C-alpha cells in the first residue's frame, strides 16, 4: 500500500527470498540495506527475479507489467512478504510497476512538460529526498523454488512526524546545481564530452544528475548511445528485464524513432499482455519472448544490438529500459567497436576475435531458439568482430552435463580464468571483490555455495593447482549509504535483499563492505552496476575484471547438482570479462582518478573506491 512520509508517497515490499520470518523493529544505520527494508519510518521496496513478491503500490492502475499493480513495467518476482499494513494491491517488482503507471497516467513535471513516468518523481516540489527510483534485481531462493509462500502481515509502519522530515532533509547531500538537478534532466546534462570511440577498455559509466560536471566527462547517457554520433541506425534489438516502451523510444533521436525495434523479454501471461499493450501505438516495435523453462528464472540480460548503415555494434549494460535507471544510479556498460561488414564470400570463420567473441555471441543468441532472432544471427556472421578484446560470459536457463557445464554461468567464468590468466606469487593474499545490487539465498552456511563452488571459480588463476582461501570483499550499500544517497531511502527499491533470507544466512554479514565511490564522484549514486574482480593486496593491480548483469545469486550464476555432475542455471544473464593477456599486459593497473576520462590511459577505471570499507561492528543485526 502507499504510505505518506517526508519523502512523499512510497510503497513497501520485500525482495527475492522469503518466508514468514518476523521483521526486526528497527535497523541500525550502518547495517546492510537489509533486505530491502529501511528503518521503520522509511521503507524501500525491491524487485527480485524469482518468486513474485507481494507489492503494495501507490501508483496508478497498471498496464503492462507482470504484476497487477499500477506503475512502471515490472517483472514477476520471487515470493516475498509485503512489508505493509494493508492488503497487497499487486505482485511484481517496483521497476515493473513503475513502468505500468507511466503508461496509464504519466507524471507531470515541474517544468510543465509531459514526460514518461519517473519512478522517483513526487508531486510536491519540496527539498525532501527524491522519490522512488525503481529497478530490477535477480535473486534466487531455493525456498521459493520449493513453493513456499508467505501470508503473515506485519504491523503498519509509524508515520513520520514533521520534525523527522526536517531532520532527513538536512542529511541529504546538497546538489551543486540546485534542487531540480536531482529530479529533472538539467539543461547542461549533455554538455560534457562523450568518450572517444578509441578508448582502451570501452568500459563506461552512465551519466548521473547531481554531480560535478567533471564526473560526467566521459560517461554516457542512453540518448548518446543511440545518437547518430555512433552510426546511422537502421534497426535495433533491446534485450532487457524491465521496459517502459514509450520512454525508451523517446531516447532514440527523432530521425531513428520509426526504425524497427525488437524487444527481447521474459514476460508471461498478464505481464506479457501489459507489455504488448504498451507497444500498441508503435508499429515499429516487435517482440521476442525468451523461453524460461526452469521455475523462478528471469530474462535479466541487458544488451543492445545496433545495426547501422556503416556496420554493427553491441552494447552490454546493467540498466533497465526505464527512466529511473538512467539518472541517479551508478550503472556500467561495455560498448563494442563499430564492426564493419565482411567482404562477400568470406568464410564462416572470418571476422573472429582472439577472444572468440563472435562465436560466443552467436552461441548465446542461438540459445534463445527464437525465429525472431534468426536474421540478427545472420547479420552478425556477415560482420568483422576481430577487434573485440573482451570475453563474453552468459547464463541461459537449463541443466547442463559434461563439457556443456562450462558454457554458461560461473563455470564459464572458471574456464576462462583457467585458460587466460596465470598464477600470481602470493595469490592467497589477492582478495576477491564482488559488487552487486541484490542478494539471493545461498544456504545455511557459506560452504553451501558462496565459499564453495563460487569461491573456487573466483579464485581460479591459470592452471595453478592451489586452492587458496583469499579475503573476499562483498560490496553492498548499507542503510546509511542509502539514506544519504541522491534518491534517499527510495533507492533501496533497487537493492532487494529480503530479511527472511538474510536471517537464514547471518554468516554473510561479515563479508559486507560499504558503497563508496569518491573516485568516480558516485558515492551518493546507489549502484545498480554489478562487478567482480581480483585485486592485489595493495589494491593497485587487477588480475581480471568483470562487468555483468548477474547479481549474487545461484539463479544468475548457476549451482552444481547431483554430486557436481551437472549445473543448473535459472536465468538469462550477460557480461564481459577483461583479462590482461588480451591487452598484452600481466595485470591491469587501477586508475586512481577515473574522471575526467582520457583515451591514452592503460589503467583500469574501477567504478568505486579501493580498498573497500568494511561495515562497522554496529552494522550487524
N, C-alpha and C positions, 0 to 999 in steps of 0.2 A: 504494500500500500504506500501511498505517498505520505510524506511527513514534512511538516514545515520546520525549518531551523534557520539559524542565522545565515546559512548558505543558500537559502531558497528552498524549493521543494526538492525532495530526493526520494529514492526508492531503496528498499532494503532486500538483500538476498544473500544467500551463502554461495559457496562456489562448487568446486568439482567433486569433492569426495565427502560423503557424509552419511550419517545415520542419525539416531536420535539422541546423541550425547548432549548434555546441557551446555549452555554457553556460560562463560565466566561473566561476572557482573561488570568488570572493567578491565581495561588493558593499560599497561604501562607505556608511556610514550616512546621508550627505547626498544620496545618489543618489536618482533617482526610484524609486518602489517598483517597481523594474524588473521589468516584465514579469511581475508576479505572483510573483517569486522573491525571497525574503528571503535574508539571509546563510546560509552553508552549514549552520549549526546550527538555523536556523529557516526553514522554507519555508511559503509560503502557497499555497493553491490558488486557482483562479479559475474563473469561468464566463463564457464569452462566447457570442455567439449566431450564430456562423456554423458552420464545420465542427465536428463533435463532437470534443472533445479527449479523449484517454485520461485516465482518472482512477483513481487507486488509492484505495480508501476503507476506512476502519476502522469504518464504520457497519454497522448490522445489515442483513439482507437487504432489498433494495429492494422496493418495492411499486408505487409509482405515480410514474413518472418516465420521461422519455425516455431514460434510460440504465440499463444493467444494474447499477449499484452500489447498495449499501444506503445509504439516507439520506433526506433530505427531497426533496420533489418538485423535480426538477432538469431543466432543459430541455436539449435537444440542443445541442451547441455545435460551433464550428469545430474542425477537426482540430488537435491540438496534441500536442507531445511530453510524455510523462509524466515529470516530474522525480522519479523514484523508483527504488529499487534492485530492486524486484521487478516481475514482470509486472503490467500494469494489471488491476484487477478489474472496472472498469466504465468506461463512457463517459458523459459528461454534466457539467453544471455542478454545483458544490458545493451551490448552493442547491437544485437539484432533488434531489440525493442526500439532503440533509438532510431534505427533506420526505418522501422514501420511508421513511427509517428511522423517522420519527416514527409512521408507520402500523403498522410491524411490531413495534416494541419501544420504546414511549415511554420517555424517560429519567426516572429517579426523581430528585426534587429533595431538597435538604437538608431542606426543610420537610415531607418525607414525603408531599407532596401530589402526586398523579399529574397531570402536565401534558403537553400536546403537546410534541413533540420540540423542544428548543432546541439549535440547532447549536453554540452557544457554551458548552454546559454540559459540565463534566467530572465524572467520577465522584468525584474527590477534592476535598474542600473545603479546599484549601490557599490560600495567598495568592499563587499564581503568576498570570500573566496569564490572563484568562478565555479559554475555549476558542473553538472555531470559531464565527465569525459569518459566515454564508454568504449570498450574494445573487447576483443575476443581472447580466449585462452584455450588451452588444450590439455586439460588434465584428465588423467585416467584414474579409475579407482576400482580395485578388484572387488570391493564390496558392492559397488554399483553393478559390476558385471554379474554378480550373484543375484541381482534383482532387489536389493534392499531398498526400501523407500522410507521416508520419514513422515510422521504425522504429528509430531509434537509441536505445540505452539509455544512461543516464548512471550514473556510479558512485554507490553509495549515500552519502547524506549522513552526516557524522560524528555520532555520538550525543553529546548534551550531557553534560558532567560535572556533578556536584552543585555544584561551585564556580560554574560558569556559571549554573546555575539560580538560585543565590542572588543573583548579580550582577544578573540580569534582574529579579528580584523587586524589588530595591531601586530600579530605574529606573522602576517603574510609578508613575504619578501616584496619590496616595492619594485615596480617596473620603472626603468629609466625613461620610458616613453609615455607614461600616464596609464590610468586605469583601463581605458578602452583597448590598450595594446594587448591586454590579456585575452580579450573576447573576440574582437574583430580583426580581420586581416588589415594590418596597417598599410598606409599608402606607400611606405618605403620598404615593404616586405621583399620586393623583388629587385631592390636597388643593389643588393650585394651581388658580387660576381658569381657566375656559375662556374663550377670546376672545369678545368681544361680536360678535353677528352683523352689526352695522352698521359693521364695520371698513372703512376706506377701500379698501384693496387686496385684502383677503380672501386674503392670502398668509400661510401659516403654516408653521412648522417642527414636526417631531414632538417629543414629549417624550423625554428621554434620562435614563436612570438614571445615578447617579454625579455629578450636577451640583448646584450650589447651587439651592435651590428657586426663587429669583428667575428663573433661566434657563429654567424651565419654565412660568412665569406667562405665559399667552397662547399656549402651544404646545398641540398636540393629539395625543392618542393615538387609535388606531383605535376603542377602546371608546367614546370620547367622540364620534367622528364618527358612529357608528352608534346613539348613545343617543337616548332619547325627547326630549332637550333640543332636537334639531333637527327633530323631526317624528315622527308616529306611522306607523311603517313598514308598508307593505302588501306591497311586493315590491322586489327589487333585482337589479342586474346587476353583476358583478365582472369587469372586463377586466384581465388581467394576464399575467405571464410565468411566475411560479412560484407554486404553490399548496400549502398544507397545509390541506386542507379541514376536517379536524377542528378544528384550531386556529382557522381563520377563523370557523367557525360559533360557536365559543365566545366570540368577540368581540362577537357580537350580543347585546343584552340578552335575558334568558330569555323575555320576552314576544314577542320577534320571531324567535326561532330556528326556528320552524316555518313562517315565511313563505317563499314561493318565492324561490329564488336561481338566477339564470342565470349560468354561468361561461363566459366567452369566452376561449379559449386557442388556442395554435398547435401543440399536440402531435399527433404522428402515430405510427402503428404501436404499438410496445411502450410508448412514453411515454404515448400516449393510453389504452392499456389500463390502465396503472397509475393514471392519473388517474381513470378511471371506477371503478376498484376502490376508490379512496379514498372515493368517494361512495356506495358500496353501502348503508351503514347509514342514509343520509339521503334519504328520498323527496322532500324539498322541493328537492333540487338537480338542475338540468338543465344541459346543456352545449351550447355552440355552438363548432364548430371553425372558426377563421379560415383562409381559403384562403391558402396560401403557395406561389405558383406559380413563384417565382424561387428558385433554389438558394441555400441558406445564409441565407435570411431568417428572421426570428423574429417572433412576436407579442409585442412589447415594450411596447405601450401599457399604461398603468396608469390605470384610470378606474372610478369607481363611478357608477351611475345609481340614485338612490334615489326611489322613488315612495311618497309619504305620503298619508294621508287628507287632509292640509292642502294638498298640492301636490306639487312635484317638485324634486329638487336634483341637481346634477352636482358630482362631486369628481374633480379631475385631480391625480395624485400621482406620486411617484417610488419608492414602497415596493412590494415584492412582498407577496403574501399568505402570508408565513411569519413566524414569531415573531422570527427573528434580525434582521429588517429594522426592527423597531419599538421597540428598546430602547437600543441603543448606537451607532447610526449617525446621521449628520445627514441627514435627509430633508426634503422640502418638499411642499407641496400648495396648490392653489387650490380653495376651496370657493365654490360659487355662492350667490347669494341664494336664498331659497325662492321658487320660481316658482309662481304661482297659476294655477289653471285659467281659461282664457278663457271668456267667455260663449258659450253655444251659438249656432251660426250665424255665428261670427266668420269673416272672410275668411282665406284661407290665409296672407296676408302679415301678419296680426295677430300681435302679440307679438314682433316682431323688434326687435333692439337696434341702436343706431348702429354697432356693430362687426360686424353681420351674423352674430353668434354662432349664432343659431338655424339659419340657412341652412347654415352651415359644419358644425355638429354633425350635422344631418340628412344632409349630403353625406358626411361621414365614416362614419356608420353605414351609409349605403347602399352604401358601397364594399365592405362585407363580403359583400353579395349573399347574405344568410342569412335564411331564413324565420323563424328563432328570434327575430330582432331586429325583425321587422315590427311587432309590437304596440307595441314601445317607440318606434318611429319615429312611429306614430300618436299615442301619448300625448304625445310632445314637441310635436307640431303643435298639440295642444289646450291648451298652456300658454303663459304670458306670460313670455318671456325678455328683455323690453325693458330690464331694469335692468343687464344684463351690460355690463361696461366693458373686457373683455379680448378679444383676437383669438385664435381657435383656429388652431393650426399642427399639422397632422397629416402623417404619412407613411403611404402604403399601397403595397403591392408592385405593381410594374408598370413598363412603359416608356411614357413619355408624350411626345406630339408637340404642336407648335403651342401654342395657348393652354392646353392641359391641363398643360403643363410647369410652369405657375405655380400649380397646385392643391395640390401636395404638396412636402414636404421643404424644402431650403434655398432653392429658387426661390420657394416660397410666402412664406418669410420675407423674401426680397429684394423681392417685390412689395408686401408690407405696409409695409416700411420706406420704399419709394419713394413709396407713396401717402399715408402717415400720419405721416411725420416731415418735418422740414425741414432745409435746410442750416444749419450752425453755423459761425461765424467760426473760423478756425484749426482746422478739423476734422481736419486731418492730425496734430494733436497730441492728439486724443482717442483714447486706447487702446481696443482691443477686448479684452474679457476672456472667456475660456471656462473653465468649470469642470465636470469630468465624472469618472466613475469607471472608465472603461475606454477603451482606445485601439485603433483598427484600423489596417490597413495603408493608407498614404497615398502610397506611391511613393518612388522613389529620391531625389527632390529635392522641395523644398517647393512648387515651381510646379505639380507634377502635380495637386494638388487643394487642399491647405490654403491656400497663398499665392496660388492661382489663383482658381478659381470660388468656393470657400468664403469666402475673404477678401473677394472682391468683394461677396458677399452681406452679410457682417457690417459692412462699411464703408459700405453704402448709407445715405444720409441725404437723403430727399426727392428732388427732381428735379435735384440737383446733377450736373453733368457731370464733376466732379472724380473722379479715380481715386486717392485718397490712399493712402499706404502707412504708416498709423499703427502705433505699437507694438502688438504682440499678446502678451498675457499668458495663458498656459495654466496653470491651477491643477490640480495632480495631486499627491497626497501623496508625500513622499519616504520612504525606508526609515526614517529617524529619526522622521518623523511617525507612521508605523505602529507602530514599536517602542514608542513612549511612549503609544500610544492606550489607550483603555479596554479594548479587546479584545486588545491586544498584536499580535504578528505575524499571528495568525489573521485579523485584519481585512483583510489583503491578499487573502484569498479573494474579496473583493468588489471588488477593484481590479485586474482582469486586464489585463496587457499583456505579451504573450509576448516573451521575449528574442530569439527568431528575428526577429520583426517589428521590434523595437527596433534590432537590429543592421543592418537594412536602411535605417533612417531616422534615422541618428545626428544629422542636421541638426535633428531635432525637439527635442533636449535643450536647446538654447539658449532655447527658449520656456518651459521649465518653471519654475513657481513653487510654493512650498510651501502646504500647507493650514494656515492659521492663522485661528482664529475666536474670538478673545477677546471680540469684541463680542457674540457670542451664547453665550459660555461653552462652545463646542463644538470647541475646538482638539483635544481628545482623542477626539472622536466622529467617526470617519472618514466622509467624505462618500459617500453614495450618491445624493445630490441632483445634478442637472445644471442649470447656469445659464449664461446667456450675456448679455452686456451691453456697452454703450458708455459709457465714463466720461470725465469732464472731465480735463484734465491734472493738476488737484489732487485728483482723486477725490472731490469733494464733490457732483457732479451726475451724473445718468444721462440719456442721450438715449433709452434704452429698456432693457427688462429682460425676459428670457425664462426661464421655468422649464419643464422638459420631461423626457421620458423618454429623449431622444436623446443618446447619448454621442458622442464624437469619432470618427465612422466614416462611411464612404461608404454602408454598408448602411443606416444610420439616416437620413442626410441626403440621399442620392441623389448621383449623379455624371453629368455630361454625357457623351454618347456621339455618335458619328457626326458629328464636326465641329460639336458643340454644337447639333445639330438635334433631339436627344431626350435625355431624362433617365431614368435607370434607378434605381429605389428597390427595395430588397430587403425591408425590414421595416415593420411597423406601429409607429408612434410617435405620441405626442400631448403637446402642451404648450400653454401660454397665453402670449401676448405682451402686455406692458404698454407702451403708448406715452403720453407726456404729454398729447397732444392729446385723448385720450379722458377725461382728468381735468381738462380746461381748464387745463393747465399747459404751460409751454415746456420744462421739464426736471424730473426728479424729484430733489429734494434727498436726499442719502444720510443715512440715520438713523445717528447716532453710537452711541446706546445703544438697542439693539433690545429688551432686556428690562429691567424688566417692560413688556409691551406696553401701548400706550394706544390709545384709539379716535380721538382727535382729531388725531393726527399726520398731516401730509401728506408727511413724509419717508419714503423707501422703505427697508424693512428688509433690506438686503443681508446674507446669512447668514454672510459671512466678512469678514475684515479687509481694508481698503483703505488704502494701496496694497498689492498683493501683494508678497511677499518672494521674490526670485529664489533658486534653488538656489545653493549655494556652488560655486566652481570645482572643488572636490574631488568634487563630486557626479556629474560626468560619467564614464561608463565608456568 
